[in-house]
């Protein structure tokens, strides 16, 4: 036999042996194998052709898979008897009680379908997923034992390695998958760096246990290498909540193990610490020093706990909004996972300033506030009881486990703590929640309070029959949801390819298959509007396409009357239709904007549109005040800025040299020549107010690779308020000193200065920029 064929033959023999052992195994052993496959699929599976490729496909598999596994266990559990025997723990009752306490929130829901199935694209947020988590928790506690836990930890290590490998493929630009809906790539199979960071924070404790408990040297080396890659990727995700969660999880593991176990495995702990230190040293110091510029990781670390950073401000505002929702709906909440439908009326101008108007409004970015706002006191009480009893149970479990057997429970406890920390700054997603529920099931199976109960099959049989029917109906529903989103994604793709007829048919199919999704109607109406505005559309056909668009948006408002954007979109289309037909703006447009105001009074687009209507009706002062209010909320809202240009004085303060470019600037000393000239060509004095515009750190890329001197704190004005006499000119000096750091050599920097005249009622002024390139 040739030497190269020998490994293939051995591999086939192992596969054949494993298949034979599986066919001869007991139903419980098969269930354990099915459970591992279920976890692996939900962690890795994705469909890049969907509009929601990450959450949807995982959620549909989760709904059907969890119920299918439960039915398999239920029917196999009574295969040889007329009764069902199962393990019972008080936490099972607490988990079920928490879900029951969620039910009153359904009576307060604006959309019962969304409360049950979740809000697009976050399908995993509905009641159905909570029921699925309950089934998974129950099943994990039934199948968990030492052998299954070891296999689960090995599976976690393998899945982490696969996901890191895929992330590496994407970073190097070798990913063959056409991610049409993600312009910057998903970074891994979880869909975004944020989700990937949360997953890695949960998997680090399991990887540490793998390193500590493996006897083979090759496995230990593999675990150490994987630990290094996972730590590096966790830093690269820039998910600060993931960083904090990982630190909390590993700290919990150290506490759980105790000093004795830590000392007994001191060598391998030292290896893990050395690997972690080397990764941190590279990303925080050596890498930036070699590249001669600070890394994104360094910049992110500087604002780790900063409440002034833009994303932190947005989260704080989200927490305030969630608290206001809870206080206004204390008993049943706003409806299970109906945050988005209620969010607009609570959204403040501060949140609009901190986050884009199009920012996601489904999650509150805090799991406890999410439950409190959506389910009220009932749901919060159920969650609190589960958390407190679970914490007490985990504490008691640690006291009863001998030090030598603490590794697995330490890993599961650390995973739960890591998710708890991550969920208080973000929102948990399906995969991370799934691993946490399984961890809780594994810990529950270890408790001495676990009891065996036997229930007669005649009592269980009706419930089993109902669950089987529900499984069939749910599978049919999942097929329709999947087909609808594929049609939606295909329609969007064809619209980008200028294929109107194909896009129209695909989007019509999406609406027909799943009429509960607002985004489907929006895209369906927009393609008719785009067709009407196309230069290739004949003039006599424009009215037809505009009328079709209006009818679709009217239907959208009837189906989703609580959504501000639905009414705003209808008003916008009506105004465009009136302009195209040369008719007056209909009253329906005004009424639609009033409805939009009711749900989102601080939306700049509503203020802008209503101001346009009033201005065209001759109420120019009222229209101007609305535009000014829109710009107070969002100073960069371009439509209102364009409208306000007509109120600008004929002669106004402006920068004589709009852009000043300085090349070969030295490091470590004040940059010479940083001056901008202001001129007042009017016959009256001007009260000038200057400010350096600070760009958020996340917008560095939007500056074309230039570093913002104001954000870095290296640009200062000598004076920011002064009187500029009539018909005179003033030179404004800006003090800029770039530190003498090697990595700044040959880099470009920018400072943007804003000048405003306080003697006029025009709220905006002129901008001038100083662009500096340092010496090589």
N, C-alpha and C positions, 0 to 999 in steps of 0.2 A: 504494500500500500504506500503510495507517495506520501512524504512527510506533510505536505500542505493540506492533504485531505483528511488527515487524522483529527485535527481540531473540529472540522465540520462534522465528522462522524460522531465524535464525542458530544458535540452540542445537540445533534439529533437524538442521540441516546438519552441525554438528560431531558429533553423536551418530551420524548415518548414516555419516559419514566414518570415525569411530573404529571402528564395527562392521565396515565394509568392510576397514579395515586389519587388524583382529583376525582376520577370516576368511581373509585372505591371508597372515597371518604364519606364521612357522615354528613347529614344536612347542616349541622352546625359548622363543620369545617368548610363546607361550600359557602355558607353565608359569610364566614370570615374572609374568604377569598374574594367573594363578590363585593364585600364592603371595601376592601383595599383597592379593587379595580374602580369602584365608584368614586373613592377619594382621588385616585390618580386622574381619572377622566375630568372631574370637576376642576382640578387644579390646572390641567394643561390644555384642555380643549378650547378652541376658538374657531371662529369663521370670519375671515377678513372681508368676505363679500357682503356681510350684513351692515346695516346702518348702525346697529349697536352690537358689534361682534363679540364683545367680552362678557357683558352681563347677561344678555339675552340667552345665548346658547347654553351657558352654564346654568342659568336659572331654570330653563325648560328641562334640562337633564336632572336638575336637583328636585324639581317638583315630582316628576315621574319616577325618578330613581329612588328617592326616599320612600315614597309610597309603595313602589314595587318591592323593595327590600323588606319593608314591613309585612307586606302580604306574603312574601316567600317565607319569612320567619313564622308568621301566624299559621299558615297551612302546614308547614313542616313540623311545627311544634306539637301538633296533635296527630301526626301521621300514624302513630302506633297506639293512640288512646283516645278516649272520648272527652278528654280534658286538655287544657293548656296550662303548662307550668312555666313560670317566668320568675325572674329576679325582680324584687321590688325594693325601692329605697325611698325615704321621705322626700328626697329632692325631686323624684318623679312627680309626686303630687304637687310640689311647689311650682315646678315648671308648667304643669297643666293648669294650675290655678292662675299663674301669671297670664297665660293665653286667654283663659276665660275672662279675666279682668280687662283684657283688651277689647272684648266684644262690645261693651257699651259705647265705645268710640265710633262704631259703625253707624249708630243712630244719629251722630252729629256730622256724618261725612257728606261732603258736597258731591262726591262721586263714589258710589258703592263699589263699582268695578275697580277703581284705583285702590280702594282700601283693601280689597281682597287680593288683587293680582299685582299691585304695585304701580307706581307712576312711571311712565316712559321717560327716560330709558332705564330707570332704576326699578326694574321689575321685582328685584329681590326684596323690596321693602314692604310688600303686602302681607296680609294675614296668612296667606298660603305658605310663605317662607317660614314664618314663625311656627306653623304646624309642622313643616318639614324639619326644622331644627329640633322640635320636640321628638319626632320619630327617630331622628339620627341619634339624639341623646339617649333615648331608650334602648335602641339597638346596640349602641357602643357599650353600654353598661351590661348588655346580655352577652356579648361575644368577647369582651376584653379579658385577657389573662396575660401572664408574663410572656408567653411565646408570641401571642398576637401583638402585644405592645412592642416587642423587639422588632417584629416584622414591620410594624407601622413606623418606627423610628428610622429603620433602613429605607423604607419607602420615602419618608420625608427628605432624607439625605439625597436619594436619587432624583426626586422631583426638583429639589433645589439646584442640583447640578445641571439638570436639563434646562431649567429656566435661566440659570446664569449663562449657560452655553448659548442659548438663543439670544439673550441680551448682548453677549459678545458679538454674535453674528450681525446683529443690527448695528451696533456701534461701529463695526468695521465696514459697514456698507455692503455686506454680502447677502443681506436678506432678500430672497427671491419673491417674497410674498408682497403683492401690490396692496398696500394699506391705503385704500382710496379715501377712507373717511378720517384718517389720522395723518395730517400733513407732516408731523414731526416723528411719526413712528410710535408704536406702542411701548417700546423698550423691553417688553417681555410679554409673555402670554397672559398676564393679568391685565394688560390694557393701558397702563400708564405708570410712570415712575413712582407716583405717590402710592398706588396700590402695591406695586412691587416692593417698595420700601417697607410697608406694613407687613407684607408676607415674610420678608427676610428677617424682620425683627422677631417674628414668632418662631421662625425655623432655627435661629441661632442656638437657643437652648437645646434643641434636639440634636443639632450637629455637635454641640459640645459633649452631650452624653454619648454620641457615637464615638467620638475620639477617646473618651475616658474608658469606655467599656469594651472596646475591640481588643482582641488579643493578637491578631495578626498584624505584623509591622506594616505591611502594604496598605491595609485598611486605615491604620492610624495616619500614615503619610497622606493618603487620599483625603481623609477628613480634615487634616491641617491645611492642605491646599485649598479644599473647598471652603473652609472657614475664612481663609485669606481672600478668596474671590468674593464670597458673600459680603464680607465686611467692606471690601472695596466698592462693590455695587451698591451697598446700602448708603455709603457716602455719596456716590455718584447720583443717586436718585434725588438728592437735595431735600429729602423728606425729613424735616426736623422732628416731626412727631415720631417718625420711625426711629430716629437716633435716640430720642429720649426713651421710647418704648423698649428698645434693645438694651439700653443701660439699666432700666428698671427690671427687665426680665432676668438679666444675668446677675444683678444684685440679689434678686429674690432666690435664684438658684444657689448662690453662695450662702445665703442665710439658711436655706432649707437643708443643705448638705451638712452644715456645721463645720467647726474647725477640724474635727478628727478626720472626716472624709477629705477635706481640702488638703490637709497635710499628707494623708496617705497617697494621694494622687498629685503630689506637688510637682513632679517632673512634667507630667502632661499639662497640668495647669500652667506651668511656666512656659511651655511651648505655645499654648494658646495665647498667653499674655504677650509673648515675644512677637508672635505673628501679628496680633492686633496692634502692638506698638509700632511695628515696622510699616504696616499699612497706613496708620495715622501719620507717622513721620513723613511718609512719601507724599500723601495727599495734602497735608497742611503746611509742609515746609520744603522738602527737597524738590518735589515736582514743580511748584511755583518758582522756586529759585532757579532751576535749570531753564524753565520756560521764560523767565524774566518778566513774569506778570502774575498777579494773584489769580488763583483758581476760583471757580464758582463755589467750590466747597469752602474755601476760606471766607468768601463774602457771605455765604450762608451761615457759617459758624459765628461770624461777628454779630449777626442779628438773631442768634439762637433763641434768646428769651426777650427780644425787643418787642414792646407793644406798639412802637412807632412804625415798624416795617409794614408795608402795604398789605400783605396777606394776613398778618397778625391783626391789623386793624379790621379787615373784613371779617375775620373770625369772631372778634369781640362784638362787632355789630350783629353778626348772626346770632350769637348767644343772647344778646339783649332782645332781639326780635323773638327768639324762641321763648324767652322768659315772659315777654309781653303776651304772646299767644297763650301760654299756660295760665297767666293771671286773668286773662279775659275769658278763658274756657277752662275753668279749674276742674270741672267734674269729669266730663267725657272727652275733653280735648277738642281739637279742630277736626278730628277724624283720622283714623289710622293711616299714616303715611299720606296725608293730604296737605303737607306743608306747602307744596308749590302753589296749590290753588288759593291758599289763604295768605301766602307770603307777600303778594303785591300790596295789599292794603296796609301791611305793617312795615314795609320797606322804607327806611329813612333816607334822607339826603346824605347822611354820613356814610351809609352803606353804599350808595351810588357813587360817592367820591372814592371809596376804598376799593370798589369792585365794579367791573363793567355792567352796563344795564343788562347785557345778555348773560350775565353770570348765572350759573346753576343755582336754582332756588329750591331744589328738592330736599337736600340734607341741611341740618342746622350745624354740622361739624362738631357735634357733641352728642354722644349716644344717649346720655341720661336726659339731656334737654329734649332730644328728639322724641323719646318715649313720653316725657312729661307733656310736651306740647301736643302730641298727636293722640294720646290716650288719657290725659288728665290724671287726676288723683288715683283713679282705679288702677290704671296701668302702672303708674309710678309706685303705688303701694305693692303691687305684685312683683315688680322688678326689684324693689328695695328688699322685700322679704326673701327673694331668691338669692340676692347678693349677700345679705347679712348671714343667712343660714348657710350659704355656700362657703363664706369666709370662715365661719365657726367650724364647719365640717372639715375644711382644709387644715385649719390649725390643729384640730383634734387628731386628724389623720397623721400629721407629722409626729405627734407625740407617741403614736402607736406603731410607727414603722421603725424598725431597727436601722442604725446608721448605714449598714452595708447594703440595705435594700432601698435606699432613698433616691437612687439615681433617676429612675423612671418617674416617680411622683414629683420629684424636684423639677424635672423637665416640663411635665404637664402643668404644674402650678406656675412655673415661670412663663409659660406660653400664655396662660390666662391673664397674668398680671401685665404682660407686654401688650396684649390686646386691649385690656382695660385702660392703660395709659394712652395707647394710640387712639382709642375711640373717644377720648375726652378732648382731643385736639382736631380730630378729623371725623370721619364716619366709617364704621366697619362695612366691609364688603362681603360678598357671599363666601369667597374662599377662606378669608381670615376667620369669619364667624364659624364656618364649617369646622375648621381645625380646632377652634376653641371649644365648640360643643362636643367634639370627639374627645378632647382632652378631659373635659368634665366627666364624660361617660367613663373613661379609663380610671379616673380617680374614684368615681362612685363605686366601681366594681371592686375596689380594694377595701372598702369600708366594712367593718364587722357588723354594721347595722343592715347590710344587705340581706334580705330574707327571700325565701322561695315561696311563692303563692301558687295555688292551683285553682283554676276556674273551669267550671263545667262548659263543654263545647256548645251545649244548647243555648247558653246565654251569650256566647261569643259569636255564634253562627250568623244571626241577623246583622250584627255589626260588620262581620267579615264580608257578607254578601253586599252590603251597602258600600263598603270600601272598594270592593272589586268593581262595582258599577262606576264609582267615582273615579277609579283609576282609568277606566276606558274613556269616560267623558273628558277627563283631564288630558289624556294622551291626544285625543281628537282636538281639544282646544290648543294644545301646544303646537300641533302641526299647523293649525291655522295662523297662530301668532308668528311662527317661524316663516311660513310662506308669505305672510303680509310684510314682514320686515325685509325679506329678500326682494319682494316687488318694490318696496319703498327705496331700497338701496339702488336697485336697477334703474328706477325712474330718475333718481337724482343723478346717477352717472350719465344716463342718456341725455338729460337736460344740459349737462356740462358739454356734451358732445354735439349740442345744437340739434338733437333729434327730437323734435317736438312731438310728433305723433307717437313714437315709441315711448317717450317719457309720459305722455298723457295716459296711454293705455296701462302702463305699469303702475302709475300712481293711483289711477282709478281702481285697479285691482287691489292695491294696498288698502284703500279706504273701504272697499267692499268686504275684504276679508276681516279687517279689524277696525270697525268704525268708532272705536273708543279712544283712538290716538289723535290728539290735536295736531301734532307735527305732520301727520299725513295730509290733513286738510290744508295746512299752511302751504306745503310744497305743491299740492295739487292746484291751489288757487294762484300761486305765484307763477307757475309756468304759463297760464293763460295771460297773466299780466305781462310777462316777458314777451310772449308772442305778440300781444297787442302793441308793445313798444318797439318791436323789431323793425328795422328799416326795410326788411324784405316783405313785410305784411302790407297788403293793399289797404288803401284808406277806407274803403267801404267794409272791410272785414274787421277793422280795429274795434268798432262798436260791439261786434259779436263777441270777440274774445274778452273785452272788458266786462260785458254783461255776464259772461260765464264766470269770470273771476269774482265778480260781486256776488253772484248767487252762491258760490262755494263758501265765501267768507261769511255770508249770512247764515248758511247752514252751520258753519263752525261756531258762530256766536250762539245759535240756538242750542247746540249740543254742549258748549262749554261757556255758559253765560257768566261764570265767576272769574274768567281769565281776562286780565286787563289787555294783554297783547292781542287777543282775539278781536275785541272791540276797536282797538287802535288800528289794527290791520284793515278792518272793514272801513273805517273812516278814511284811511289813507287811499284805499282803492276807489272809494266814492269820489274823493277830491280829484284824483287823477282822471277818473272817467269824465267828470264834469269839465275839467280843463281840456280834455281831448275832444269833447263834443261841443265846446264853446257855450256851455250852459252854466247857470248859477250853481254854487255849491248847495246840494240838497240839505234839508233839515235833518235827514237821517244821519249825515256825517257828523253834524253837531251833536245829535243825541248819542251817537256811538262814542264820541269823545267824552261826553259827560259820564257815560257808563264806565269808560276806561279810567276817568278821574276817580270814580267811586272806589275802584279796586286798587288803584296805584296813583295817589295824588302827587307823588314826587317824581313821576316819570318825565324826564326832559322831553322825550318825543311827543308826549301828550300836550305839554305846554307849548311846544314849538308849533304843532299842528293847529291848536286852538288859537294861538296868536296869529297864525297866518289867516285863518278864517276872519277874525275880528279886524285885522289890518285891511283885508280886501273889502270889508263892509264899511270902511271909513273910520273905524275905531282904532286909530293908529297908536294912541297913547296906551290903551289897554293891551294891545298886541305887543308893544314894546316892553311893557312891564312883565308880560308872560315870558318873552324871550330872555329878559334879564334874569328872571327867576330860574329859567332852564340853565343859564350859564352860571348862576350861583351854585347850582347843584353839580353841574359838570362843565367846567370852564373850557373844555376841549370839544364840546358838542358843536360840530361844524355847521349844521343847518341854521342854528340860532346865531352863530357867529356871522354867517353870511347875511342873514337878515339885519343884524345890527350894524353892518357896514354902512347902510344908508343913513344912519344917524350920526356918523362920524363927522366932526367939524371939517370944514374945507381945508383949513390950515391947522396942522396939529404937530405936536412934538414928535420928532422922529429921529432915528439914528442916522447920522451923516454917512457913516460907513457901516452897512448892515452886517457884514462879516469881516472880522479882522483875523488874518492868518499870520501866525508866527512860527517860523521853522527853526530847527536846530536850537531849541531852548535848552539852557543848562539845567542840571539837576542840583538841588540843595541850596539854591539862591533864588531871590526874587526875580521873576521873569520880567525883563524890561519891555516897555512899549505896550503894556496891556491897558490901552486907553480907547475909549469910544467917544465920539463927538455927538452932542445933542444940539439941535437948533430949534429955536422958537421964532417962527416967522410971523407971529400974530402981533397985533398992536396992544396987547395986554400981557401982564406978567403971568407966568405959569408956576404953579406949585408942583414941583416934580417929586415923585415917589419912585425910588428904584428898588428892585429886589433881584436877587439871583434865583432863577427858577431851578428848583431841585427836582431832578428826574428820579423816579423810583429806581432802585437798584436793578429790578427785574427788567427795566427798559434799556439796559446797556446795549443790547443787540440792536434795538431800534435806532440807536445813534450811529449806526454804521461801524461798529467796533470801537468808537471813541469812548473814553472813560469820562464820566461826568465829574467835573471838578467840584461842583457844589455838593454832590452826594459824598464825595471823599473828604470834604471839609478843607479844601486847599484854595478856595477862592473867597475873598472878602472885599466888600466895598468900603472905601474910605468914608463915605457918607451916603446915606440913603434918602435924605429929604433936604431939599433946598429950593430957593426961589430962582427961577430963570427969567431974567428981565425980557421985556418985549424986544423982538428983533435982535436977539443975541444968540451967542453960541457958548457952550460949556463943554469942557473936556472932563470926562468921567474916568477916574483911574480905578482899576481893579487890582488888588494885591493878590498875586498868585505865586505860590512857592511849592514846587514839586519836590518831595523828599529825595535825597540822594540814595535811591535804592536801585541796585543793578537791573532789576527786572522791568524798570520803567524806561529803559533806554530804547529809543526808536519807536515809542508808542505815541498815540494821538489822544489828546484830551480836548474837552469842550466846556465852556462856561456860557450859559445863556442869561442875558440881562433883560429885564422887563422894565420899561419906563411908562409912567402914567401921570397925567395932568389932573390934579385934584380940583382944579377950578372948573372943570367941565363935568357934565353928568354922563359922559361916555365912559362906561366902566372898564374899557380895555385900551391898552396902549400899544407901543411898538416893541419889537424884540431885536436885540443885537447879539451876535455870537462872537466869542473869541475862541479860535481853534488853534491849538498849540501842538506842535510835533517836537519831541525831545531829540537830543543828539543821539546818534547811533553809538 
